[in-house]
Every structure is written in structure tokens, then in C-alpha cells.
């Protein structure tokens, strides 16, 4: 069974959520489309260790998109907030209250700790909760040291600011910034990938992305439209096969959002 968009003619509206995904969520969107990963999911009872092959601690259902899935990657993202019991709390120390965490929450236990992903309009924050932390207990926030500790501090500070500024009450209306060129590229790459996996030709992919009129007037041997669609399909397949690892920072030299080294003159 392919991604659920395959049965809907790949309408752009079905992919709009992609515009608001972070790198980890995008990594999942590409991985879940991998036919071999989908076979491992179906055969997961006979291959319980298959998850590590894909850079996961546990296999996640590929039928769930990034809004509902909670993949646990082998490499923790620097933006993950880690909570531990405070061994020497002050009288006015903040206490942990799970139900006061704002947003729509998803929980999973990876065998070591409880992981919580909470999402609310505009962002998603990931928490790792140590086994010893109990509801109502004082807690501290931890992070791993790195080559650029200032960047990690900034990321975690931003995550905490989002949590403290979020409201459990959904707004009646929300305005969003205009999508960046990079976000649109991810949307089109996933659309092109789904169409290609479903057996569509490059011309059919182009018609779905840019309309029949654009294809009628701009589809010829040396056309920019033809090469653009070809690059989108190639990019989507590359990210699906192993490029998602850079998005999930699974490689030690990962470069983020599937960036390739710049060409030197």
C-alpha cells in the first residue's frame, strides 16, 4: 500500500502541512515512502531489529504522516529538550506537570525514557523525560555539550519560549508567513516523488504540479520545465533512499536540509 496521497491524485492541498514541518518531520516524510522500509514495517514481527537499519530506535507506521507519527531517531536532535529530576531543588523550584504542557501531545516510550512531541500552531517541540521524573516533582533541563554550545542553548531557549508562550486555547484565526522557497521545494519534491512511485511519467508529474496548460506550451526536449520536473523526482528519490539521514542528523557530518556541498569554480 502506498502513501495515502497516491489515491487522491496528489492534490496540492493535501500537502500543505509539509510547509510547516521541521527537518526531523521532513526526514520521516521521505523515509515512510521508501518501499523497503514499508516492507520492513509489514514484516516487523519477524525482524524486530530492523529499525536500526533505518536510523530509528523503533519502527513507526509509514501510513502515518508527520502530523500523527512519532518516529524515534537513533540520534537525538539538538533541539530536543531533556528533563531530569532536580536533586537539590529550591523551595520555589518549578514542578513538572504533564497536563500543563500545551498543544496536541503524542507519547512514546523507547525503552529508555518517555518521549513527548507536542505541536501547536506554528511549531513542534520534542521533550525527553527521564524515568525518575514524576508529576509534581522539581526538574532541571539538560543538554549535551558540543562544539557550538551557544547554538544549542539558543535552540533550547527558543523551544522553552514556545512552550511558555503557547496557549491551550486554539485561536479562531491564524496568519502564517509566506512559505519560503525551501519549503515549497520540499512540497513539490514530495508531490513529484509520490506521483513517480505511483507510476506517473515525467509529463504527468509536470501536469499535476504546474497544470496541463503549462505542459502543453512548455514541454519539449530542451525545455526548462522538463529538466525541473526531472530534478524534483531525482531529488525526492535521493532523499527517500538515504538523504533523509542528513535531515535527521544521523550522519556525523550531516548537513541539515539535504544541502549538497556547494560547487567550487
Secondary structure, 3 states (H helix, E strand, C coil): CCCHHHHCCCCHHHHHHHHHCCHHHHHHHHHCCCHHHHHHHHCCCCCCCHHHHHCECCCCCCCCCCCCCCCCECCCCCCCEEEEECCCCCCCCCECCHHHCCCEEEEEECCCCEEEEEEECCEEEEEEECCCCCCCCEEEEECCCCCCHHHHHHHHHHHHHHHHHCCCCCCCCCCCCCCCHHHHHHHHHHHHHHHHHCCCCHHHHHHHHHCHHHHHHHCCCCCHHHHHHHHHHHHHHHHHHHHHHHHCCCCCCCCCCCCCCCCCC
